[in-house]
Amino acid sequence: MPFNAVMFDLDGTLLDTLEDVIDTLNSVLEAHNYPTHSLERGRYLVGHGMRELVRQALPENTATEALIDLLLVDLMEHYSTNWNRHSKPYSGIGGMLDELESRGIKKAILSNKADRFTRLCASELLGKWSFDVVMGHHGGIPHKPDPAGALLVAGMLGSAPDEILYVGDSGIDMLTASRAGMHPLGVLWGFRPAGELLEHGAKTLVNTPSEIITFIESENGSRDS
């Protein structure tokens, strides 16, 4: 059965948002007299959702739920005015999305980022392209790698899981895809290394966005034959 839809992670996959996220996180940590983090360390903090970002950024044994609540409020407030200082689509993303649209392949975004920020980033930085579904984390839907969100989006797309190519940059994304019965494709321009992607179930790795189109063409041709 050919792929008729692509489900994308957002941060580290379509958009390079790391600097804005970590700059905002560091400003909140510094204001509360906690150690800050380098961008390189930040690559391994992001991806689990904004609450977990705060939890993992705090020193060991200090992350009480009350403290996380406090810093999360500050993080959300600061990020609302700092989210777009440096964030932008990765090179080649626009051309890849153009190709998907020209082929009539459905497109969705599923992120662990808070839903309002997911929609804001997609609208402002990817507004040239039409996504059938854009969904971030919100109440009632567990964070990835729980497959519930991916399966909900699949239903909204009207596609069976095995008709969906799931594209992400982390082990979380690869686990999500595998658990949802979708094809896990890992990108190597994002936040995490190839080893993590393979360890968590990536079936395909790509170095550039254009390789996603090449892979779809190859797979759809072989599935049709």
C-alpha positions in Angstrom: 0.0 0.0 0.0 1.6 3.3 -1.1 2.2 6.1 1.4 -0.5 8.7 1.0 0.5 10.9 4.0 3.5 12.1 5.9 3.4 12.9 9.6 6.2 15.3 10.8 7.7 16.1 14.1 8.3 19.8 14.3 11.3 20.9 16.4 14.5 19.4 14.9 12.6 18.0 11.9 10.9 20.8 10.1 12.2 23.8 12.1 15.5 24.6 13.8 14.1 26.0 17.1 16.9 24.9 19.5 18.5 28.3 20.1 15.3 30.0 21.0 14.1 27.2 23.2 17.4 27.0 25.1 17.9 30.7 25.3 14.4 31.0 26.9 15.0 28.1 29.2 18.4 29.6 30.3 16.8 33.0 31.0 14.3 31.3 33.3 16.9 29.2 35.1 19.2 32.1 35.6 16.4 34.3 37.0 15.8 31.6 39.6 19.6 31.1 40.3 19.9 27.6 38.7 22.7 26.6 36.3 22.1 27.1 32.6 22.9 24.8 29.7 24.8 24.9 26.4 23.1 24.4 23.1 24.9 21.0 22.7 23.4 19.8 26.0 20.1 21.3 25.0 19.8 18.9 22.1 19.2 16.2 24.7 16.9 18.1 26.9 14.2 18.9 24.3 11.7 16.6 22.8 9.7 15.3 25.8 7.4 18.3 26.1 7.9 21.6 27.9 7.2 20.3 31.4 9.8 17.6 31.0 12.2 20.2 29.6 12.0 22.1 32.9 12.3 18.9 34.9 15.4 17.7 33.1 17.1 21.2 33.1 17.0 21.5 36.9 19.8 20.0 39.0 19.3 16.5 40.3 17.1 16.2 43.3 15.8 19.7 43.1 12.9 19.2 40.7 9.8 19.2 42.9 6.5 19.4 41.2 5.8 22.8 42.8 9.1 24.2 41.4 8.5 22.8 38.0 5.0 24.4 38.0 6.6 27.8 38.9 9.3 27.6 36.2 7.0 26.2 33.6 4.7 29.3 33.9 7.8 31.5 33.4 9.0 29.4 30.5 5.7 29.6 28.7 5.5 33.4 29.3 9.0 34.1 28.1 8.8 31.7 25.1 5.7 33.5 23.9 7.8 36.6 23.1 11.1 34.9 22.2 10.1 31.9 20.1 10.9 33.4 16.8 14.2 35.2 17.3 16.3 32.6 15.5 13.8 29.7 14.6 13.5 28.9 11.0 12.9 26.0 8.6 15.9 23.8 7.9 17.4 24.2 4.4 15.5 22.2 1.8 12.3 21.9 3.9 10.4 24.3 1.6 11.3 22.4 -1.6 10.4 19.1 0.0 7.0 20.4 1.1 6.4 21.8 -2.4 7.0 18.3 -3.8 4.6 16.7 -1.4 1.9 19.2 -2.3 2.5 18.7 -6.0 2.0 15.0 -5.5 -1.2 15.4 -3.4 0.3 13.7 -0.4 -1.3 14.7 2.9 0.8 16.4 5.5 0.5 16.6 9.3 2.5 17.9 12.2 2.5 16.1 15.6 4.7 17.7 18.3 5.3 17.3 22.0 5.6 21.1 22.2 2.5 22.8 23.7 -0.3 22.9 21.2 -0.5 26.7 21.0 3.2 27.1 20.3 3.1 24.3 17.8 0.3 26.0 15.9 2.0 29.4 16.2 5.3 28.0 14.8 3.6 26.2 12.0 1.5 29.3 11.1 4.3 31.8 11.1 7.2 29.8 9.8 5.5 27.2 7.6 2.4 29.2 6.6 3.2 29.0 2.9 2.3 25.3 3.0 -1.1 23.7 3.8 -1.0 21.0 6.5 -4.1 18.8 6.9 -3.5 18.5 10.7 -1.3 20.5 13.1 -1.3 19.2 16.7 0.9 19.8 19.7 0.5 18.5 23.2 -2.8 19.3 24.9 -4.9 17.9 27.7 -6.1 14.4 27.2 -3.5 13.3 24.8 -0.3 11.8 26.3 3.1 12.9 25.1 4.9 10.9 22.4 6.2 8.1 22.4 2.7 7.1 23.4 1.1 6.4 20.0 -2.3 7.8 20.9 -1.7 11.2 19.3 -0.3 9.7 16.2 -3.3 7.4 15.8 -5.6 10.3 16.5 -4.0 12.3 13.7 -4.1 9.3 11.4 -7.9 9.2 11.9 -8.2 12.9 11.1 -6.2 12.3 8.0 -8.3 9.4 6.9 -5.2 7.2 6.5 -4.3 3.8 7.8 -1.2 3.7 9.9 0.7 1.7 7.3 -0.1 4.4 4.7 1.8 7.0 6.8 5.4 7.9 6.7 6.4 9.2 10.1 9.4 11.7 9.9 11.3 12.8 13.0 14.7 13.5 14.5 14.7 11.6 17.8 14.3 8.2 19.4 11.0 9.4 20.8 9.7 9.9 17.2 10.9 6.5 16.1 9.2 4.8 19.0 6.0 6.7 18.3 6.0 5.6 14.7 6.8 2.0 15.5 4.1 1.8 18.2 1.5 3.4 15.9 2.3 1.0 13.0 3.8 3.7 10.8 7.1 3.7 8.9 9.8 5.4 11.1 12.0 7.7 9.0 14.8 9.5 10.9 16.4 12.7 9.8 20.0 13.4 10.4 20.0 17.2 10.4 18.1 17.5 13.7 18.9 17.4 17.4 19.8 13.7 17.9 22.4 11.4 16.3 21.9 8.4 14.0 22.7 5.9 16.7 19.7 7.0 18.8 17.4 6.9 15.8 18.5 3.4 14.9 18.4 2.1 18.4 14.8 3.2 18.8 13.5 1.7 15.6 14.3 3.9 12.6 13.9 1.9 9.4 15.2 4.6 7.1 17.6 7.5 7.7 18.0 10.5 5.4 20.6 13.3 5.2 18.6 15.9 3.3 14.9 16.7 3.0 15.0 15.9 -0.7 15.8 12.3 0.2 12.3 12.0 1.8 10.8 12.6 -1.7 13.2 10.1 -3.2 12.3 7.5 -0.6 8.5 8.0 -1.1 8.9 7.7 -4.9 10.9 4.5 -4.5 8.5 3.0 -2.0 5.3 4.0 -3.7 6.7 2.6 -7.0 7.7 -0.7 -5.5 4.4 -1.0 -3.6 2.4 -0.3 -6.7 4.3 -2.9 -8.8 
